[in-house]
């Protein structure tokens, strides 16, 4: 009998970390860093043995986890403040990414997408931006798209946040947010772009000026 094993591939290291967390059925904060680092490294070795694509991001993350592991094994009294900050930053990054992935799944599976229902704290992300104007931009862009969809039916494509983030960085710098959104093909794409832009701003890769132009940081 021939046995076939399906090996899950991941778009980035954070996807793998989230997979390992779910596999352990624990919170990211309840899994020992040493265990998480070992499981991450073991998974990378399996990926390597199966000739799967391993980007430099995976290697860097593995090294970072091993560094955290080594520090976590030191006596508690030896934990310095920088390690505590690094550990908290790592936990926070994984938790935020997991929340974003969950939100994307909700958006992907929702038939009636509503920008008002997206749980995003706009004020904390865009401190200099008029929140009402931003929501008006999203609503007006959605109306433009809905008018196009009345003329011809558009097939919804599966797109990822990571793909859109790359497009924004490579093609949409110094462009107006409304002009970008109104030329998309569906309400689904508009909300996915909006989420991608939020994430890029949180990562301090881009910002929006007062006229809603995307600028690189």
C-alpha positions as CSV (number, residue, x, y, z in Angstrom):
1,X,0.0,0.0,0.0
2,X,1.4,3.4,-1.0
3,X,1.1,6.0,1.8
4,X,0.7,9.7,0.7
5,X,1.4,12.4,3.2
6,X,0.0,15.9,2.6
7,X,2.5,18.5,4.1
8,X,1.0,21.9,4.7
9,X,2.8,24.8,3.2
10,X,2.8,28.3,4.8
11,X,3.0,31.8,3.2
12,X,5.3,33.0,6.0
13,X,6.9,32.1,9.3
14,X,4.0,33.6,11.3
15,X,1.6,31.2,9.6
16,X,3.7,28.3,10.7
17,X,3.9,29.6,14.3
18,X,0.1,30.0,14.4
19,X,-0.2,26.4,13.1
20,X,2.0,25.1,15.8
21,X,0.1,27.0,18.5
22,X,-3.2,25.6,17.3
23,X,-1.6,22.1,17.1
24,X,-0.7,22.4,20.8
25,X,-4.2,23.6,21.7
26,X,-2.7,26.3,23.9
27,X,-2.3,30.0,24.0
28,X,1.0,31.3,22.5
29,X,1.9,32.5,26.0
30,X,1.3,29.1,27.6
31,X,3.7,27.2,25.3
32,X,7.3,27.2,26.5
33,X,9.6,29.2,24.1
34,X,12.0,26.3,24.1
35,X,9.3,23.9,22.9
36,X,8.0,26.3,20.2
37,X,11.5,27.0,18.9
38,X,12.3,23.2,18.7
39,X,9.0,22.5,16.9
40,X,9.5,25.4,14.5
41,X,13.1,24.2,13.7
42,X,11.9,20.5,13.3
43,X,9.2,21.6,10.9
44,X,11.7,23.6,8.8
45,X,13.9,20.5,8.6
46,X,10.9,18.4,7.3
47,X,10.2,21.1,4.8
48,X,13.8,21.1,3.7
49,X,13.8,17.3,3.3
50,X,10.7,17.5,1.1
51,X,12.3,20.2,-1.0
52,X,9.6,22.7,-0.1
53,X,10.4,26.4,-0.6
54,X,12.0,27.9,2.5
55,X,12.5,31.7,2.3
56,X,15.0,33.7,4.3
57,X,12.1,34.9,6.5
58,X,11.8,31.3,7.9
59,X,15.5,31.1,8.6
60,X,15.6,34.5,10.3
61,X,12.6,33.5,12.5
62,X,14.1,30.2,13.4
63,X,17.3,32.0,14.5
64,X,15.2,34.5,16.5
65,X,13.3,31.7,18.2
66,X,16.5,29.9,19.1
67,X,17.8,33.1,20.6
68,X,14.7,33.5,22.7
69,X,14.9,29.9,23.7
70,X,18.5,30.2,24.9
71,X,17.6,33.2,27.0
72,X,14.4,31.6,28.4
73,X,16.5,28.7,29.7
74,X,18.5,31.0,31.9
75,X,17.6,31.3,35.6
76,X,14.6,33.6,36.2
77,X,16.8,36.1,38.1
78,X,18.9,36.4,35.0
79,X,16.1,37.5,32.7
80,X,17.0,41.1,31.8
81,X,14.6,43.8,30.7
82,X,15.5,43.5,27.0
83,X,14.6,39.8,27.0
84,X,11.2,40.6,28.6
85,X,10.6,43.3,26.0
86,X,11.6,41.0,23.1
87,X,9.4,38.2,24.4
88,X,6.4,40.5,24.8
89,X,7.0,41.9,21.3
90,X,7.1,38.4,19.8
91,X,3.8,37.4,21.6
92,X,2.1,40.6,20.6
93,X,3.1,40.2,16.9
94,X,1.8,36.6,16.8
95,X,-1.4,37.5,18.5
96,X,-2.1,40.5,16.2
97,X,-1.3,38.4,13.1
98,X,-3.6,35.6,14.3
99,X,-6.4,38.2,14.9
100,X,-5.8,39.6,11.4
101,X,-5.9,36.2,9.8
102,X,-9.2,35.4,11.6
103,X,-10.7,38.7,10.5
104,X,-9.7,37.9,6.9
105,X,-11.4,34.6,7.1
106,X,-14.6,36.3,8.3
107,X,-14.4,38.8,5.5
108,X,-13.8,36.0,2.9
109,X,-16.7,33.9,4.1
110,X,-19.2,36.8,4.5
111,X,-21.7,37.4,1.8
112,X,-22.7,40.8,3.1
113,X,-19.5,42.7,3.8
114,X,-20.0,45.8,5.9
115,X,-17.1,48.2,6.6
116,X,-18.9,49.3,9.8
117,X,-18.6,45.8,11.2
118,X,-14.8,45.6,10.9
119,X,-13.4,45.8,14.4
120,X,-10.5,48.3,13.7
121,X,-9.5,51.0,16.0
122,X,-9.0,53.7,13.3
123,X,-8.0,56.5,15.7
124,X,-5.0,54.6,17.1
125,X,-3.8,53.6,13.7
126,X,-4.4,57.0,11.9
127,X,-3.8,59.6,14.6
128,X,-3.8,62.5,12.0
129,X,-6.5,61.2,9.8
130,X,-10.2,62.3,9.9
131,X,-12.0,59.1,10.7
132,X,-15.3,60.2,9.2
133,X,-13.6,61.1,5.9
134,X,-11.8,57.7,5.8
135,X,-15.0,55.8,6.3
136,X,-16.6,58.0,3.5
137,X,-13.8,57.0,1.2
138,X,-14.4,53.3,1.8
139,X,-18.2,53.7,1.4
140,X,-17.9,55.7,-1.8
141,X,-15.4,53.2,-3.3
142,X,-17.8,50.4,-2.5
143,X,-20.6,52.3,-4.3
144,X,-18.4,52.7,-7.3
145,X,-17.6,49.0,-7.4
146,X,-21.3,48.0,-6.9
147,X,-22.2,50.1,-9.9
148,X,-19.6,48.2,-12.0
149,X,-20.9,44.9,-10.8
150,X,-24.4,45.8,-12.0
151,X,-23.0,46.1,-15.5
152,X,-21.0,42.8,-15.6
153,X,-20.6,40.0,-13.1
154,X,-17.1,39.7,-11.6
155,X,-15.7,36.4,-10.3
156,X,-14.3,36.7,-6.8
157,X,-10.6,35.8,-6.7
158,X,-8.9,34.3,-3.7
159,X,-6.3,36.9,-2.7
160,X,-4.2,37.0,0.5
161,X,-3.4,39.9,2.7
162,X,0.3,39.2,2.1
163,X,-0.1,39.5,-1.7
164,X,-2.0,42.8,-1.3
165,X,0.6,44.2,1.1
166,X,3.3,43.5,-1.5
167,X,1.2,45.2,-4.2
168,X,0.7,48.3,-2.1
169,X,4.4,48.6,-1.4
170,X,5.4,48.0,-5.0
171,X,2.7,49.8,-6.9
172,X,0.7,52.1,-4.7
173,X,3.2,54.4,-3.0
174,X,2.3,58.1,-3.5
175,X,-1.1,57.2,-4.8
176,X,-4.5,58.4,-3.5
177,X,-6.4,55.8,-1.4
178,X,-9.8,56.5,-3.0
179,X,-8.3,56.2,-6.6
180,X,-6.9,52.9,-5.6
181,X,-10.0,51.5,-4.0
182,X,-12.6,52.6,-6.6
183,X,-10.7,50.8,-9.4
184,X,-10.9,47.4,-7.6
185,X,-13.3,44.7,-8.7
186,X,-15.4,43.9,-5.7
187,X,-16.4,44.9,-2.2
188,X,-14.4,41.9,-1.0
189,X,-11.2,43.3,-2.6
190,X,-11.8,46.8,-1.1
191,X,-12.0,45.5,2.4
192,X,-9.0,43.2,1.9
193,X,-7.0,46.2,0.6
194,X,-8.1,48.2,3.6
195,X,-7.0,45.5,6.0
196,X,-3.6,45.2,4.2
197,X,-3.1,49.0,4.4
198,X,-3.9,48.9,8.2
199,X,-1.4,46.2,8.7
200,X,1.3,48.0,6.8
201,X,0.7,51.1,8.8
202,X,0.9,49.1,12.1
203,X,4.2,47.6,10.8
204,X,5.4,51.2,10.0
205,X,6.0,50.4,6.4
206,X,3.6,53.1,5.1
207,X,1.5,56.0,6.3
208,X,-1.4,58.0,5.0
209,X,-1.1,61.8,4.8
210,X,-3.9,64.2,5.5
211,X,-5.0,64.1,1.8
212,X,-5.1,60.3,2.0
213,X,-2.1,59.6,-0.1
214,X,-0.1,56.5,0.7
215,X,3.5,57.4,1.6
216,X,6.4,55.1,2.4
217,X,8.0,55.5,5.9
